[in-house]
């Protein structure tokens, strides 16, 4: 049975200081969970905003630059791997969202959060199921968060070659799991996640001297590309 599309979202707030919030990186085994908060400027509309996962990388990068240029305000928030290990991924995500909204240079009057719940904060807010495809400000936040985190995975691949992080973005794909078993866990891996725990127990931690993946090995399509 085909999925029935959700109805258009109608927000109770009608002012111009509406912030959209989204996150990227709950599912990966490595790196930070990254969040973004965006207040769009109705006088400077951005065409083509959509769920970041449904856009090509090229289109995301174009929209990323337009959001930075045209939005009334934007901010990034994050929790690093060691914070995720200490707090758990859910609490770390809520904290990263709060950091993103707190960092906005213009205070929002209302906040819409992608998902089914909001952090416990002082801003008037409400969650929006599938908000990244129903609310433009949340779509913009999802694009900022995803482009930021994807670029960080490319930087981590340069630091820790052989894991394929630039391709699978840290998700538990077969390529990543095989590399973990071969190379061990890096300091940026989330030790509270079971596959990483198992590798540390069995293999240990990453050593620069361990042989890396042979050059030219093709990486398969990310099997977890639709997971935030």
MIDRENSE-83373 format. One record per atom (N, C-alpha, C, O): residue in three letters; x, z, y. Coordinates in pm, whole numbers, plus 50000, padded with zeros to 5 digits. Layout:
BEGIN
AlaXZY ...
This chain:
BEGIN
Unk500845000049881 Unk500005000050000 Unk500895000050125 Unk501775008550138 Unk500664990650217 Unk501504990150337 Unk501305002450424 Unk500215008250428 Unk502375006150494 Unk502295017750582 Unk501425014650702 Unk501495003850761 Unk500585024450738 Unk499745022850856 Unk500545027350977 Unk501025038650980 Unk500715018651077 Unk501515022651194 Unk500865034251268 Unk499645035251278 Unk501715043051321 Unk501205054251398 Unk500635049251530 Unk501115039451586 Unk499605056051581 Unk499035051951710 Unk500025054251823 Unk500965062051809 Unk499805047651934 Unk500625049752052 Unk500565064452092 Unk499505070752086 Unk501705069752133 Unk501755083852170 Unk501275085652313 Unk501695078452404 Unk500395095352333 Unk499895098652466 Unk500395112552503 Unk500015122452440 Unk501225113152604 Unk501825125852645 Unk500955132852748 Unk500405126452838 Unk500825145852734 Unk500035153652829 Unk500705154452966 Unk500045156453067 Unk502035152652967 Unk502785152953092 Unk502815138953151 Unk503085129353079 Unk502555137553279 Unk502485124353341 Unk503485122653456 Unk503435112653528 Unk504375132353474 Unk505355131353582 Unk506535122453546 Unk506525115753442 Unk507545122353632 Unk508695113553614 Unk509915120453554 Unk510905113753521 Unk509865133653538 Unk511025140853484 Unk510785144653338 Unk510805156353301 Unk510545134453258 Unk510295135953115 Unk511585132753039 Unk512135121853053 Unk512055142252961 Unk513255140152880 Unk512875137152736 Unk511995143652679 Unk513545127352679 Unk513435124752536 Unk514685129452466 Unk515795128052519 Unk514525135152346 Unk515665140852273 Unk515655135752129 Unk514595135152066 Unk516815132052079 Unk516945128051939 Unk518325131951889 Unk519215135151968 Unk518485131551757 Unk519755135251695 Unk520185124651595 Unk519375116751547 Unk521455124651566 Unk522025116051462 Unk523065124251387 Unk523885131151448 Unk523045123351255 Unk524125129451178 Unk523775141751098 Unk524655149751069 Unk522495143451061 Unk522185154850974 Unk522665152650832 Unk523105162050765 Unk522585140250784 Unk522885137450645 Unk524335135450607 Unk524665137650490 Unk525235131450697 Unk526615128950659 Unk527345141250606 Unk526915152650627 Unk528445138750538 Unk529275149350483 Unk530405153250577 Unk531145162750548 Unk530545146250688 Unk531695148250774 Unk531295146950921 Unk530385139450955 Unk531985154251005 Unk531805152751149 Unk530655160651207 Unk529965168051138 Unk530465158851336 Unk529455166151411 Unk528065160251393 Unk527915148551358 Unk527055168551417 Unk525705163351441 Unk525625161351593 Unk525925170451670 Unk525215149351634 Unk525235145451776 Unk523815143651825 Unk522995137251759 Unk523525149251941 Unk522205147852001 Unk522335142052141 Unk523405142252201 Unk521225136852191 Unk521205131652327 Unk519875134952391 Unk518845135852323 Unk519905136852522 Unk518705138752603 Unk518745128552715 Unk519785126752780 Unk517625121852739 Unk517585111352839 Unk516315112552923 Unk515215114252869 Unk516475111753054 Unk515345110353146 Unk515425096253202 Unk516355092953275 Unk514455087853169 Unk514455074153216 Unk513935073253360 Unk513135081553404 Unk514385063153430 Unk513955060553567 Unk512875049753564 Unk513175038253532 Unk511615053153596 Unk510555042953592 Unk510795031353687 Unk510215020653670 Unk511645033353788 Unk511945022653882 Unk513025013253829 Unk513265002653887 Unk513685017053720 Unk514745008753661 Unk514505007553511 Unk515245013253430 Unk513455000153473 Unk513094999353330 Unk514164992453247 Unk514944984353297 Unk514184995953119 Unk515134990253023 Unk514324983452914 Unk513554990052844 Unk514484970652899 Unk513724963052801 Unk514344964052663 Unk515574963552648 Unk513494965352561 Unk513974964852424 Unk514334978052362 Unk514924978152254 Unk514004989152425 Unk514305002152365 Unk513505003752236 Unk512315000652230 Unk514175008752133 Unk513545010352002 Unk514355020351922 Unk515425024851964 Unk513835023751806 Unk514565032251713 Unk515955026351690 Unk516075014751652 Unk516995034251713 Unk518365029051706 Unk518705023151569 Unk519495013851561 Unk518105028551462 Unk518415023851327 Unk517865009951302 Unk518305003051210 Unk516915005651385 Unk516294992451366 Unk516904981751455 Unk516434970451458 Unk517934985351528 Unk518624976051617 Unk519964972051557 Unk520564979751482 Unk520424960251589 Unk521764956251547 Unk522794964151627 Unk522494969451734 Unk523994964951575 Unk525054972051647 Unk525304965751783 Unk525504972851882 Unk525294952551789 Unk525504945751917 Unk524424949552017 Unk524724952452133 Unk523154949651973 Unk522064952952064 Unk522134967552106 Unk521864970752222 Unk522484976452013 Unk522624990652049 Unk523664992452157 Unk523455000052252 Unk524784985652144 Unk525854987152243 Unk525444982052381 Unk525814987952482 Unk524674971252385 Unk524184966152513 Unk523224976352577 Unk523344979552695 Unk522294981352497 Unk521334991052549 Unk522025004052589 Unk521635010452687 Unk523035007952514 Unk523805019952547 Unk524335019252690 Unk524185028752767 Unk524945008152724 Unk525495006552859 Unk524385006352965 Unk524555011853074 Unk523265000252932 Unk522154999853028 Unk521555013653050 Unk521175017153162 Unk521475021652944 Unk520945035252957 Unk521855043653046 Unk521385050753135 Unk523165042753022 Unk524095050353105 Unk523985046353253 Unk524115054753342 Unk523735033653276 Unk523695028553414 Unk522355031553482 Unk522335034853601 Unk521245030353408 Unk519935030453473 Unk519155043453460 Unk518235045753538 Unk519475051753365 Unk518685063953345 Unk518835073353464 Unk519875073753529 Unk517785080953490 Unk517865091353593 Unk518905101753555 Unk519665106553639 Unk518925105353427 Unk519895115253378 Unk520035113653227 Unk519105109553159 Unk521225116853177 Unk521455116853033 Unk522525127353002 Unk523335130953086 Unk522495132052880 Unk523465142152836 Unk523585141652685 Unk522635138552613 Unk524785144752637 Unk525035145752494 Unk525245160352456 Unk525805168252532 Unk524785163752336 Unk525035177052280 Unk525525175352137 Unk525315164852076 Unk526185185552084 Unk526745184051950 Unk527015197651888 Unk527125207751957 Unk527105197751757 Unk527655209051684 Unk528655203451585 Unk528365194151510 Unk529845209351585 Unk530915204451500 Unk530715209151356 Unk529855217451326 Unk531535203551266 Unk531405206551124 Unk531515221551096 Unk530765226851015 Unk532445228351164 Unk532605242751137 Unk531385250651183 Unk531065261051126 Unk530695245751288 Unk529475252351332 Unk528335249851234 Unk527525258651207 Unk528285237651182 Unk527285234451080 Unk527475243450958 Unk526505248450902 Unk528735245350918 Unk529015253950802 Unk528595268350828 Unk528155275350737 Unk528735272650952 Unk528385286550985 Unk526875288551003 Unk526335298850963 Unk526215278751062 Unk524815280451100 Unk523825274650999 Unk522725279950985 Unk524175264150931 Unk523405254950847 Unk522985243050934 Unk522925244151056 Unk522695231750870 Unk522495219350944 Unk521255219951032 Unk521245214251141 Unk520205226650988 Unk518995227351070 Unk519255234951199 Unk518945230051307 Unk519815246951189 Unk520075255051308 Unk521095248251399 Unk520985249051521 Unk522075241551339 Unk523065234551420 Unk522425223051497 Unk522785220551612 Unk521485216151435 Unk520795205251503 Unk519985210651621 Unk519995204751729 Unk519275221651599 Unk518495227451708 Unk519395231751825 Unk519055229651941 Unk520555237551792 Unk521485241751896 Unk522055229751970 Unk522205230152093 Unk522375219151897 Unk522915207051962 Unk521875200952055 Unk522235195852162 Unk520605201252017 Unk519545196252106 Unk519455204652233 Unk519325199252343 Unk519545217652217 Unk519495226452333 Unk520685223752426 Unk520535223852548 Unk521855221352369 Unk523025218152450 Unk522835205052526 Unk523265203852641 Unk522195195352462 Unk521975182552530 Unk521045184252650 Unk521335179052758 Unk519945191252631 Unk519005193052742 Unk519625201652851 Unk519445198852970 Unk520345211952813 Unk521005220652912 Unk522005212852996 Unk522245216353112 Unk522595202552939 Unk523605194853008 Unk523075184253103 Unk523855177853173 Unk521765182053105 Unk521205171953195 Unk521485175753340 Unk521225187153379 Unk521995166553421 Unk522255169753562 Unk520985170853646 Unk521005176153757 Unk519875165953591 Unk518565167453654 Unk517685175253557 Unk517535171153442 Unk517115186353600 Unk516325194653510 Unk515015187753472 Unk514295183253561 Unk514695186653346 Unk513435180553305 Unk512255190053328 Unk512415202253324 Unk511105184353351 Unk509885192353361 Unk509165193153227 Unk508355202053204 Unk509475183553139 Unk508845183353006 Unk509805176252912 Unk510525167152953 Unk509805180352784 Unk510735174852686 Unk509965170552562 Unk509155178052507 Unk510235158352517 Unk509695153352391 Unk510835152152291 Unk511885146352321 Unk510625157652172 Unk511675158152070 Unk511245150051948 Unk510125151651899 Unk512105141451901 Unk511795133851780 Unk511685143251660 Unk512545151851640 Unk510635141651582 Unk510475149951463 Unk509205158151465 Unk508245154751534 Unk509225168951389 Unk508015177051376 Unk508145191151433 Unk507245199351415 Unk509235193951501 Unk509365207051564 Unk510395206551677 Unk511265197851681 Unk510255215951767 Unk511175217151880 Unk512025229751865 Unk511605239251799 Unk513205229851924 Unk513975242351929 Unk513205252952006 Unk512275250052081 Unk513615265351986 Unk513015276352062 Unk513755277452195 Unk514795284052205 Unk513205270852296 Unk513835270652426 Unk512805272752534 Unk511615274352504 Unk513225272852661 Unk512295276452768 Unk511605264452830 Unk510705266152912 Unk512015252252794 Unk511375240552853 Unk510025237652788 Unk509915238652666 Unk509005234252865 Unk507745229452805 Unk508055217052721 Unk508735207952769 Unk507565216652599 Unk507965205552512 Unk506975203952398 Unk506115212452375 Unk507115192752328 Unk506355190552206 Unk507115180652118 Unk507835172052169 Unk506965181751986 Unk507605172351896 Unk506745159851880 Unk505525160151899 Unk507405148851846 Unk506705136151826 Unk507185129951695 Unk508345126151684 Unk506305129051597 Unk506655122651471 Unk506985107951497 Unk506235101051566 Unk508105103251442 Unk508565089551465 Unk508695086551614 Unk508425075351658 Unk509095096551689 Unk509185094951834 Unk510185084351877 Unk510035078551985 Unk511205081851794 Unk512215072051833 Unk511665057751835 Unk512305048751889 Unk510475055751778 Unk509845042551786 Unk508555042851867 Unk507875032651880 Unk508205054651923 Unk506935055851996 Unk507105060152141 Unk506185058452222 Unk508275065652176 Unk508515070752311 Unk509835064852361 Unk510875066652298 Unk509775057952474 Unk510965051052524 Unk512135060452549 Unk513275057152518 Unk511865072352605 Unk512945081752635 Unk513615086752507 Unk514825088952505 Unk512835088552401 Unk513415092752273 Unk514205081252212 Unk515275083452155 Unk513675068952223 Unk514435057252176 Unk515795056652245 Unk516815054252181 Unk515805058852376 Unk517065058552450 Unk518005069352401 Unk519205067052387 Unk517465081252376 Unk518305092252325 Unk518875088852188 Unk520035091852160 Unk518065082652103 Unk518555079151969 Unk519685068951978 Unk520625069551898 Unk519605059752073 Unk520665049752090 Unk521955056252138 Unk523025053452085 Unk521855065052239 Unk523065071752288 Unk523715079852177 Unk524935079352159 Unk522905087352102 Unk523465095951997 Unk524105087651886 Unk525195091051839 Unk523435076951845 Unk523985069051733 Unk525255061651772 Unk526235061751697 Unk525265055251889 Unk526475048051931 Unk527635057851945 Unk528755054851904 Unk527375069552003 Unk528425079652018 Unk528985083851884 Unk530205084051865 Unk528105087151791 Unk528595091951661 Unk529265080851580 Unk530265083251514 Unk528705068851585 Unk529335057751512 Unk530755055451562 Unk531665052851482 Unk530955056251692 Unk532305054351747 Unk533225065651704 Unk534415063351680 Unk532695077551695 Unk533515088751648 Unk533925086751503 Unk535035090651464 Unk533065080851422 Unk533435078251284 Unk534565067851276 Unk535435068751189 Unk534545058251367 Unk535665048851373 Unk536965055651408 Unk538015052351353 Unk536895065251500 Unk538105072751538 Unk538585081551422 Unk539795082951401 Unk537645087351348 Unk538045095551233 Unk538665087051123 Unk539565091651053 Unk538195074751107 Unk538795065851009 Unk540255063251042 Unk541095062150952 Unk540565062251172 Unk541965060251212 Unk542805072551179 Unk543975071251143 Unk542205084451193 Unk542925096851161 Unk543065098951011 Unk544095103650964 Unk542025095350937 Unk541995097750793 Unk541675084750721 Unk540555082950672 Unk542635075650711 Unk542375062650648 Unk542085064150499 Unk542575073250433 Unk541275055050450 Unk540975054850307 Unk539585059350272 Unk539145057350159 Unk538865065450366 Unk537505070350337 Unk536425060250369 Unk535295061650322 Unk536725050250448 Unk535715040450485 Unk534695045550586 Unk533565040650591 Unk535105055350667 Unk534165061750758 Unk533565052250860 Unk532415053950900 Unk534325042250903 Unk533805032851001 Unk532675024550944 Unk531845019251018 Unk532625023250810 Unk531575015350748 Unk530335023850714 Unk529215020250752 Unk530535034950643 Unk529365042550597 Unk529015054150688 Unk528015061050665 Unk529815056450792 Unk529525066550895 Unk529465080850841 Unk528865089550903 Unk530075083050727 Unk530135096650674 Unk529045100450578 Unk529045111550526 Unk528095091450553 Unk527005094550459 Unk527545094550316 Unk528585088550289 Unk526855101150224 Unk527355102450087 Unk527125090050003 Unk526435090549901 Unk527695078950046 Unk527625066649969 Unk528605067349852 Unk529475076049850 Unk528465058449754 Unk529435058249644 Unk530865056549692 Unk531775062749636 Unk531095048449795 Unk532445046549848 Unk532995059649902 Unk534155063149875 Unk532185067049977 Unk532645079650036 Unk532905089949927 Unk533925096949931 Unk532015091049831 Unk532175101049725 Unk533415097949640 Unk534135107049600 Unk533645085149614 Unk534835081549537 Unk536095084949614 Unk537065090049556 Unk536085082349745 Unk537255085449826 Unk537505100449834 Unk538645104949831 Unk536435108049843 Unk536575122649843 Unk537235127549715 Unk538125135949719 Unk536795122249602 Unk537365126549474 Unk538815122349461 Unk539595128849391 Unk539185111349527 Unk540555106249518 Unk541485112749620 Unk542645115249590 Unk540975115349740 Unk541825119749850 Unk541665134349886 Unk542545140149950 Unk540555140449848 Unk540285154249889 Unk539525154750021 Unk539305144450085 Unk539125166750061 Unk538305168650181 Unk539185170550304 Unk540165178050300 Unk538845163750413 Unk539575165350538 Unk539085177850611 Unk538055183550574 Unk539795182150716 Unk539325193550795 Unk537995190850865 Unk537315200250907 Unk537605178050879 Unk536355174550946 Unk535175173850852 Unk534045171950897 Unk535395175350722 Unk534275175250627 Unk533505188450634 Unk534055198950665 Unk532225187550605 Unk531335199250609 Unk531435206650476 Unk530875202350375 Unk532125217650478 Unk532425224750354 Unk531195231350291 Unk531215234750173 Unk530135233250369 Unk528915239250316 Unk528055229150241 Unk527065232950178 Unk528405216150247 Unk527645205950177 Unk528185204950034 Unk529395204150014 Unk527295205049936 Unk527695206149797 Unk528715195949751 Unk529675199849684 Unk528585182849782 Unk529625173549735 Unk531015177049787 Unk532005174949717 Unk531095182249908 Unk532385186149964 Unk532895198849897 Unk534075199949865 Unk531995208449875 Unk532385220549803 Unk532985216949668 Unk534035222149629 Unk532305208049595 Unk532755204449461 Unk534135197849465 Unk534985200549380 Unk534355189349565 Unk535655182549575 Unk536765192449607 Unk537855191449551 Unk536495201849697 Unk537515211849731 Unk537885219949608 Unk539055223049585 Unk536885223549527 Unk537135231249405 Unk537935223149304 Unk538805228449235 Unk537645210249294 Unk538255202049190 Unk539545195149233 Unk540485194049155 Unk539595190549360 Unk540705182249407 Unk541545189249513 Unk542775187949514 Unk540875196549601 Unk541575202949711 Unk541325195549842 Unk540305188949859 Unk542285196749932 Unk542115191050065 Unk542965178450081 Unk543895175950003 Unk542625170950182 Unk543275158150211 Unk544755159950242 Unk545145168750319 Unk545575151450181 Unk547005151350207 Unk547415137350252 Unk547055127550188 Unk548135136550361 Unk548535123450414 Unk549325115350313 Unk549315103050318 Unk550005121950220 Unk550875114750128 Unk550135108750010 Unk550715101149933 Unk548845112049994 Unk548085106649881 Unk547895091649900 Unk547605087450012 Unk548055083449797 Unk547875068949812 Unk546485065649866 Unk545485071449825 Unk546445056149960 Unk545195052450024 Unk544535040749952 Unk545105034849860 Unk543355037549994 Unk542615026349937 Unk543385013349956 Unk543915010950064 Unk543475004849853 Unk544174992149869 Unk543574984049984 Unk542354983950004 Unk544424977350059 Unk543954969550174 Unk543034958450127 Unk543264952250023 Unk542004956050206 Unk541134944650179 Unk539954947650089 Unk539164938650060 Unk539804960150044 Unk538654963149959 Unk537374962050040 Unk537264968450145 Unk536404954149994 Unk535144953050070 Unk534294965350051 Unk534204970649940 Unk533674970050158 Unk532764981350150 Unk531344976350139 Unk530964967150212 Unk530534981950050 Unk529134977750038 Unk528324982350158 Unk528764990750236 Unk527154976650172 Unk526234980750277 Unk525934995550263 Unk525775000550151 Unk525845002550375 Unk525565016850373 Unk524215019450308 Unk523185014750356 Unk524235026750199 Unk522995029750127 Unk522155040050196 Unk521005042350157 Unk522705046650299 Unk521995057550367 Unk521735054050513 Unk521635062950597 Unk521635041250544 Unk521585037250685 Unk520315041750756 Unk520295042550878 Unk519235044750680 Unk517985048850744 Unk517845063950754 Unk516775068750793 Unk518885071450720 Unk518835086050727 Unk519475090550856 Unk520565085850890 Unk518815099550930 Unk519425105451049 Unk520295117151010 Unk520905123451096 
